[in-house]
Amino acid sequence: GAALALASSLKFDKKLGGCVVFSGWALPHQQLGKILDTSINKEMPFMVAHGKEDNVVLTENGIFVSNLLKQANAHVNFHLYDGMPHSSCPEEINDLVAFLKETLP
């Protein structure tokens, strides 16, 4: 889901309010850094969140996504959650609500 959310939000031809990436990764062949440079959505904010105990999609993948977006000068809210596996937690949901309130009109 995360790889699709990243690629589709950056390739979409209309302005979006933001993109949320939970416990996911970016596929190298997507070349998101290059796509971000020319995307109509290059200034939209991203929320990237990952659990530190995720053994399905390793935490390093979430860190990679955050760093990739930051290197392309994207606005990134990055969160790591102690003890969270490939799941969700109340803190992540609270951070999502705050992100949505901050980014949506």
C-alpha positions as CSV (number, residue, x, y, z in Angstrom):
1,G,0.0,0.0,0.0
2,A,2.8,2.5,0.9
3,A,4.6,2.1,-2.4
4,L,1.4,2.6,-4.3
5,A,0.4,5.6,-2.2
6,L,3.8,7.2,-2.9
7,A,3.8,6.6,-6.6
8,S,0.2,7.4,-7.3
9,S,0.2,10.6,-5.2
10,L,3.3,11.9,-7.0
11,K,2.0,10.9,-10.5
12,F,-1.5,12.2,-9.9
13,D,-2.3,15.2,-12.2
14,K,-4.3,17.2,-9.6
15,K,-3.2,18.8,-6.4
16,L,-3.5,16.7,-3.3
17,G,-3.6,17.7,0.4
18,G,-1.0,15.1,1.5
19,C,0.2,11.5,1.5
20,V,0.3,9.1,4.4
21,V,2.7,6.2,4.4
22,F,2.3,3.6,7.2
23,S,4.8,0.7,7.6
24,G,5.9,0.7,4.0
25,W,8.6,1.1,1.5
26,A,9.5,2.7,-1.8
27,L,10.5,0.5,-4.7
28,P,13.8,1.6,-6.1
29,H,12.6,1.5,-9.7
30,Q,9.9,4.1,-8.9
31,Q,12.6,6.8,-8.9
32,L,10.5,8.9,-6.5
33,G,13.1,11.6,-6.1
34,K,13.0,12.3,-9.8
35,I,9.2,12.2,-10.0
36,L,8.9,14.5,-7.0
37,D,10.9,17.2,-8.9
38,T,8.3,17.6,-11.6
39,S,5.1,16.5,-9.7
40,I,2.3,19.0,-9.3
41,N,2.2,17.6,-5.7
42,K,5.9,18.3,-5.0
43,E,4.9,20.7,-2.2
44,M,2.4,18.5,-0.4
45,P,3.2,17.1,3.0
46,F,4.0,13.5,3.7
47,M,3.4,11.6,6.9
48,V,5.7,8.6,7.1
49,A,5.2,6.3,10.2
50,H,6.8,3.0,11.1
51,G,6.9,0.6,14.1
52,K,10.3,-0.2,15.6
53,E,9.4,-3.8,16.0
54,D,8.0,-4.4,12.5
55,N,9.3,-7.7,11.2
56,V,7.2,-7.7,8.1
57,V,8.5,-4.5,6.5
58,L,11.7,-3.6,8.4
59,T,12.0,-0.3,10.1
60,E,14.9,0.6,7.9
61,N,12.4,0.8,5.0
62,G,10.4,3.5,6.7
63,I,13.6,5.4,7.4
64,F,14.7,5.0,3.8
65,V,11.3,6.4,2.6
66,S,11.6,9.4,4.9
67,N,15.2,10.1,3.9
68,L,14.4,9.7,0.2
69,L,11.6,12.3,0.4
70,K,13.7,14.7,2.5
71,Q,16.6,14.5,0.0
72,A,14.1,15.6,-2.7
73,N,13.1,18.5,-0.4
74,A,9.7,17.2,0.4
75,H,7.9,18.2,3.6
76,V,8.0,15.0,5.7
77,N,6.6,14.3,9.2
78,F,8.4,11.1,10.2
79,H,7.4,9.0,13.2
80,L,8.9,5.8,14.7
81,Y,6.9,4.0,17.4
82,D,8.6,1.9,20.2
83,G,7.2,-1.6,20.5
84,M,4.9,-1.4,17.5
85,P,5.0,-4.3,15.0
86,H,3.5,-4.3,11.5
87,S,0.4,-2.8,12.9
88,S,-0.9,0.4,14.3
89,C,-1.1,2.0,17.8
90,P,-3.0,4.8,19.5
91,E,-0.1,7.2,19.2
92,E,0.2,6.6,15.5
93,I,-3.6,7.3,15.1
94,N,-3.3,10.5,17.2
95,D,-0.4,11.6,15.0
96,L,-2.5,10.9,11.9
97,V,-5.4,12.9,13.2
98,A,-3.0,15.8,13.9
99,F,-1.5,15.5,10.4
100,L,-4.9,15.6,8.8
101,K,-6.0,18.6,10.8
102,E,-2.8,20.4,9.9
103,T,-2.9,19.6,6.2
104,L,-6.5,19.4,5.1
105,P,-8.5,22.6,4.4
